[in-house]
């Protein structure tokens, strides 16, 4: 192994700094002036950055060898940066390369390998490749299940704390699988996945609770010299207990979401209340998780036609998220879209449009102006503006920009979002050419008001980097 020190322009820090300087931290003026006028330039810029990253990875491989944990970590780091920047196609590529390397180094049954399967599943989900995403989550789940059931003994899972973490990852993966079934409108399969996760979540909570109790017992009998170590153990186990409880709350909330979607209001309210009680006990009255549950209760009322009650809930959620997470957090965009749907149902198109505009600006900052989320909101805005009349040029601009964003994110011509947007453009042009004025009659379903299925994604690739030797 080459141990020559060189921290110039080839390390992960440089790569991530380059990515962020090129694709993040857009100013308000950048966002307002961007109508994809430099779309091809953006594609060329991203291609150049990918070449730069690949060259840096190649240099690392020359220094430490091709099959090395440092290379795998670097690939994961780059993949995560692409994912956070909304470049899901590139993220998938780098995660896939990391997976091949991790499998060679650690084996297919190692928890770190399962973590990458999970990340790939999440990346594919962001690209709306639901079947492929389900397959990746399934592979991750199988490894976690096997470790949990002690089928494999050659992994690094040796202490009770790590076993609880595996349980939490298993629950998280089952939640994601249930979410995918939910998005496919396969509610029975979705409910079954969440119900299977529930007893495992309870086991995780009970195991973490016992670990915390044992830590306190050890602290009571510890010597002065071991006091700091025991204190750290208590803090670690308490955090583990809180994480396990969070996963349990998510499962309860998700079960409620399915019942709500099926119109089982009594069952939905029961599970929402269970989740809310745990959340408030652990987190207090002001926490993002509580805002999510309140958002779901608002959606339950929205679906039941109780628009004034839903409006009150969503406004409370908006206030909480802005206070707790900031005005530009992605979840603020989500609740603004929910508010837009309520205003639309109440016949207030002007406020609907304002809420959509607000959601779009937040989505551009949170996800990127070329993100799928921003594109979906543009389609919603196109529908709303079209119904307000006499703004065909603006409607066409929104739809065209959305289509370019879908292309940027490598959605195929057969993807439902691309097909739908192309159809809207065709219909608008027919209307403009005298083909009638039957364009859009209701707000688009691209960002329809849905229950916020929790995706408690553990950040699988945020691990301590191996000591670099290049």
N, C-alpha and C positions, 0 to 999 in steps of 0.2 A: 504494500500500500504506500502510495506517495504521500508523505507527511509535510510536503512543502507548504508553508503558510502563504496564502494569497487571498486577501479579502478585498480585492479591487472590484471589478465590475462583473463578477461571475457568480456571486452567492445568491441565496434565496432572498436576502433582504433587498439586494439591488433589483432583482426581478420584480418583487412585489411593489417596490417603490416606483419602478418604471411603469408597471401596469396601472397603479393608482394615479400617477401623474398624467397619464394619457386618457384614462377613462372615468376617473372619479372627480369629485370636488368641482362639479360644474357650477358656474355662477347663475344667478337669476337671469342675467342678460343672455347667457348661453341658452338657457332653457326657453326663454321667450322668443329668441330669434331663430331657434332651430325648427325648421320645417323640412328637415332631411335634404336641404339644398346641397350639402356636402356628403351625401350618403355614400357614393362610390369612394370618396376620399376616406371616409371612416372605415370602409371595408379594407382599403389598402393599408391604412394605419394599423388596423388590427392584425392583418397578415404579416406586416413587418415586425410587430411585437412578438408574434408567435415564432417567427424565425429567430429572433433575438433570444427568446426563452429556450428554444431547442438547442441553440448553440451553447448557451450556458450549461444546460444539462449535459450536453456532449462533453464539454470541458471537465465537468465534475466526474463523469464516467471515466475519462482518461486518467484522472487523478486517483480515484478511489476504487475503480473497477466498475464494470457494468452491473453486476449483481451485488449491490451493496445497500444496506439499510438507509444510508444517507441519501442515496439517489431516490429510493422509494419515498422517503420523507419529503424530499424536494418536489417530486412529482405531485404528492398530496398537497403540499403547500401551494403550488401553482394552481392546482385544480380548485382548491378552496378559494383562491383569489379570483379565478375566473367565475366561479359560482356566485360569489358575493357581488361581483360586478355585473351579473346577469348574462355572462357569455357561456350559456349552458352547453353549447356544442363543444367548445374548447374544454370546459370542465369535464365533460364526459370522456373526451379523448385522454386527458391526463390522468383521470381516475382509472381508466381502463389500463393504461400503461403501468400505473402503480399497482393495480390488482395483479397483473401478470408477474411483476417482480415480487410482490409480497407472497404470492402463492408459491413461487420457487424458493423463497427464503424461509418461509414459516410453515407452509403447507396450507391446504384448503380448509382445514378444520380449526385454524387458529382464530381467536377472537379479533385480532387486528385485520385479518383477511375479511372476516364478516363485516367489520366496520366499513371497509371500502365498498363491499356489496351494498351496504345500506346507503352510503353516499351516492353511489351510482343510481340506486333506486330513486333517491330524492331528486337527483339531477334530471333523470328521465321524466319524472313526474312534472317537473317545472317545464319540460318541453312538450307536455301533454301526450307523451308516449306511455299510456297507462298500462298496456299489456306488458311491455318490456320492463316497466318500473315494477310491476307486480312480481315478475320473475326474479328480479334482483333482490327485492325485499324478501322473497321466499327463500332465496339462498342464504341470506343473512340470518333469517329466522331459524333455519334448520341447524346452522352452526351453534347459535345461542341455545337452542333447545337441547342439542346434544351435550353441550358443556353443562347445562343446568341438570341434565339427567345423568351426568357422570359417565357418558359413553366413551369419552376420550380422556385420557390421563396425561397426555404429553403437552398440554397447553400450559400457559403461565398462570392459570387461575388456581391459586393455591391458598389464599387467605379468604376469610369470610367476607371482608369488605369488597373484594373484587368479585366474589360470587353475587353479592347484592347488586353490584354494577351490571353484571351480566343479566340478572333478572330484569333490571330497569331497561336495559337495551332490548331485551326480548319483548317486554311490554310495549316499548316505543315502536318496535318494528310491527307488532300486531296492530297497533293503532294506525300505522301508516297503511297497512294492508286493508284494514277496515275502511280507511279514508278512500282508498282507491275503489273499493266496491261501492262505497257511497257515491262517488262521482260517476260511476257506471249505472247508478240508480238500482243497484242490486242490494236492496236494503236488508234482506234476510241474511245474505252472506256478510254484509257489513256488521250487522248486529251480532252474528255468530262470532266474528273475529273479536269484537270488543268484549263479548261475554267470556270468551276463552282467555282473554287478557286479564279479566277481573280477578280470578283467584290467584294468578301469578303476581299481580300487583299487590294483593293483600299479603302474600308470602314475603314479598320484598319489604313491605312496610314492617311486618312483624320481625323479620330477620334484622333489619336496620335498628329497630327499637331495642331488640335484645343486645345488639352490639353496643349501642349507646349506654345501656344499663351496665353492661360489663365494664365499659370504660370508666364509668363513674365509680364502680366498686374498686377497680384497680387504683384509681386516683386516691380513694380513701385510705388505702394501705400502702401508698407509695412512699419512697424515701425522698428526701430533699433533692438528691442528685438526679432523680428521674422525674421530677415534677414537671419540667418543661415538656418532656416527651409525652407524658400522660395527658397533659393539657392539650397538646397538638392532636393526640388520638381522640380525645373527646370532641374537639372541634371538627375533625374529619368525619367522625361517626354521626355527629349531629347534622352535618351537611348532607351526608348520605341518607339519613332518615328523612330530611326535608325533600330531597330529590325523589325518594320512593313515594312519599305522600303526594308530591306533585303529579307523578305518573298515575297514581290511584285516582286523584281528582280528574285528570284528563280522561281516564277510562269512563268514570261515572258520567262526566259531561258528554262524552261521545255517545254513550248508550242513550242518554237523554235526547241527543240530537237526532238519532235514528227514529226514536219513538215520535219525536216532534214532526219529523218529515213524513211519517206514516199517519199523522193525525191522531196519535195516541196521547192526548194532552195530559191526562192524569198521570200516566207513567213518566212522561217527559218532565213534568213539574216535580215529581218525586225524586228523580235522579238529579235534576238541576239543584234541588234543595240540599241533597246529600253532598254534592260537589261544593256548593257554595258554603255550607257549614264547615267543611274541612278547610277550604281556602281561607275563610275568615279567621278560623282558629289558628292557622299556621302563619298567615300573612297580614292579618289586620284588615281594615276596611278599604284601604287604598292600595291596590296591587293590580298589575296588568292582567293576571289570571282571573281576578274577580271581574274585571271589565269584560273579558271574553265571555264569561258565563252570563253576565248581564246582557251582553250583546245577543247571545243565543236566546235568552228569554224575550228580548225585543223581537227577534225573528219569529219566535213562536207566536207572539201576538200579531205580527205582520201577516203570517200565513193564515191566522184565524180571522183576519179582517179587522182586528182591533188597532186601527192605524194611529189613533191618538195615543194609545198606551205604548205602541211600538216607537212612536216618535219621541216620547218622553224617555224611554230606555236608551235609544240611540244617542240622544242629546247628552244623557248622563255619561255614556261610554265615551263620546267624543271629548267631553270635558276631562274625564279621567285620563284618557290616553294622551291628550295634549299636555296635561300636567305631569304625568308620570314618565312619558316616553319622549315628549317633544313634539312640536308641530309638524315636523317632517318625517315622522316615523311611518313605516309602511302600513301599520294597522290603522293609522288615522285615515289614510286613503280608503281602506276597506269600509270603515264605518260611514264615511262621507258618501260612498256609493249606496250603502244601505239607506241612509237618509234620503238620497235622491229617489230611491224607489218608493219610499213612503210619500214624499212630496208629489211624485208622479201619480200615485194612486189617489191622492187627495186633490188632484187636478191643478196643482200649482207648478206649471211648466217653467216659469221664470226662476223659482227657487231650485227646481230640479236641475236646471242648467248651471246655476251657481255652484251647487253641491258637486256636480260632475267636474266642473272646471277646477274646483278646489282639490278634488280627488286626483285629477290628472297631474296637477303641479306637484303634489306630494309624491305621486307614483314616479314621476320623472326623477325627482331627487333621491327617492329611496331605492328604486329599482334600476334607474337609467332611462333616458329618454327613448331608447330603442328597445326597451323591454317588452315582453309579451303582455305584462300587466298594463303598461301604459297604452299599448295598442288596443287592448280590450276596452279600456275606458274611452279611447278615441272613437271606437265603434258605437259605444253608448251615447257619446256626445253627438255624433253624427245623427243618430236616431232622434235625439231630443231637439236638436237645431232644425232638422228637417220638418218636424211637426210644428215648429214655430213659424215656418214659411219664409219664402223670399230670401234664402241664404244658401242657394245651391252651391255656390263656389266654396263656401266655408265647409259645407257638408262633404263635398268632394275632396277637399284638402284633408279633412280628418280621416276619411276612408283610405285615401292614397297613402298617407303617412302610416296608417295602421298596417296596410299591406306591405309596405317597405320594411316595417319593423318585424313582421312575421317572416319576411324573406331573410332579414338579417339574422334571425334566430333559427334559420334553416328549417322552417316548417314547410312541408311538401305541398305541392299543388292540390293534393287530395285531402289535406287536413281540413277539418270542418270549419275552422276559423278563416282559412284562406278562401274556401269555397263560398262561405257566407258573405265575406267582404267583397269578393269579386261580383257576386250576385247583386249586392246592394249598389255597387258602382254601375253595373250594367243597367239596373232599373232606374237609377238616377239619370243616366245619360238618355235613356228612352223618354223619361219625363221631360228632360230639357229639350229634346227634339220633337216634342209634341205628342208623346206617347201616353199622355194621361198624367194625373197627379197622385196616383195611388202608390206612394213611396213607402212610408212606414207608418204604422198605426199605433204602435206601443213601444215602450222603452225596450232596448235590446236586452236579450238574455245573456250577453257576453259576460256581464258581471252581475248576474242576477242575485237577489237577496237570498243567501243560503246560510245554513248553520255553519258556524266556524268549527269544523272538525279539527280538534287539536292535533298538531303534529309536533310532539315534544322531542324534536330532533336533538339527540345528544350530538355534540360536535365531535364526531368520531375521529377526525383528523387533527384536532387541536391537542397534540401531545407534545411532550418535551422533545425537542429536536436532539437527535444523537449528536455527540460532540463532533463538530466538523474537523476534518483533517486535510483540507485542501487550501 
